[in-house]
Amino acid sequence: MKAFGRLASAAVVATFVLIILGGLVRATGAGLACPDWPLCHGRLIPPLDPLVLTEWSHRFVASIVGILTLAVAVAAWRLRKVGQLGLVGLSNLALVLVIVQIGLGGLTVRHELTAWLVVAHLGTAMAFFATLIILTVTTMTGPAAPRRHDPFRTLAFLTVVATFGLVLIGGYVSASGAGLACPDWPLCYGQLLPSLTGGVGAHLLHRFAAAIAGALIVVTAAAAYRTQARRPQLQAASAIAVGLLILQIILGALNIEYRLADAVTTAHLATAAALFATLVVLALLASRLPESEAYQPEAAGQPGRSRVQRVMDYVALTKPRIIVLLLVTAFASMLIAAPGRISPSGRVSPPYALAFAVLLGTVAFVEMAVLVNLLAALLSLAALLFYVFVYTVWLKRSTPQNIVIGGAAGAVPPLVGWAAATGHLSLTAILLFVIVFLWTPPHFWALALFRRDDYALAHVPMLPVVAGETETRRQIVIYTVVLVLVTFLLYPVARLGPVYLLSAGFLGAAFVMLAVRLQRQQTTAAAVRVFGYSIFYLGLLFAAMVADRLLQA
């Protein structure tokens, strides 16, 4: 069953990517970039044109989804012998839906994107997406609980249906060209009910449907927190739904503000799909999670804590003392430093921590998009998603190169700052990214040298644990030397002056000296010195850039 669950989960992720690509195809007008089907310009490998590649990528991912769906159906059929007939039925439904989806995709191309065909294509995609989610959740949670009168379950399913209808209406508005029928927001031509001419009627219908679905989502979340105290999974899912709803509202407004910019419309559809998926999971958990099996507050919530203490627990989750963040790992419940941490200590249960994290990410994205600019917001979101899924979920416990590759997430902030100040990226911004990226391995490997036992205990494959301390010290020297050399490139590229050049030389020489000393002495004290200096090094280097620029002004 675990293998089947992983296969179904992979199909869910691939389908979500497919939905995003479908939105990008629609936003960029790439739907007819390949005028034939199933080939593209009569070829299996298309011409290297951006629009053509966008449409071809959509088709390629669709083929992967088809293969995964077939594999899920075959795997479910094999499980029928152990009584999993429900999985067989759901898998067959998914297979039928993906066949219908392929046919609708071909018709959409041949009939040149007729609005109702686009809606049918989107609706089938969302139904297929929901079916795969049901498969995955069923595998993880087991069969539904015995049927009984449950108003919350009914409300959750009603919210799913309303959101599905909203997605279909939004698809029609986009396909019919009514996305800018109302040029302002939240009113339309400065009125609540303007003349319903042209595409105004469809556009307003979408807004009113969004208001109804949004109200249902808020009511569902309120009901979860009021009536489902023993089921924190439901409360967490409803909180995530509210966060995604807020993000979706902001993206809807930004669609008007940015005149249907490709990135915004694609993000709007992606968020809609994520919101729909969250609500489907919420409804399924409501029907499959008996209260008797719910998370016990005595074990995870510590109800004796005051409200102020609980607020401070959530504040602590944001890691205000950043040094603490550098000294822990994701599986910190196995580390010596873990007992005081918020989630492992039970002061905030994992579902609540997840919901809080999603809400923080949502608020941060909205704040950046509205108060700064969309590029800075998208870069911030990309860094967050990369850190969570690529580094924490995938790399951290699978490869000793986790810090090297995962360091890309920590190197994004200079790009965000540059985009916030200028509205675009440049070679200087890329160099700042590279500097932080190269700084990350020697910084964290120095930490790992004197916390090696903790990482080994937690089964985190940091380089000292896997390759040994000698190889780690050698790699620290190599990365430090390359880092210092790259810092000198900012002098000509960013047109910095002698203050920065001398500072980079002095700071870099000290860093290299400490790294070489670490390789020779091979002591814990030497590793601590490299780690401590690396923190000050980066801050002082950036301060030198600012000082140099101010002196030139």
PyMOL commands that set and color helices and strands:
alter all, ss='L'
color gray80, all
select helices_A, chain A and resi 2-28+30-32+50-82+85-110+115-141+151-175+200-227+232-257+262-288+291-293+297-300+307-317+322-326+332-334+338-340+350-371+374-395+402-410+413-422+427-450+452-457+463-466+469-493+498-521+524-552
alter helices_A, ss='H'
color red, helices_A
deselect
rebuild
show_as cartoon
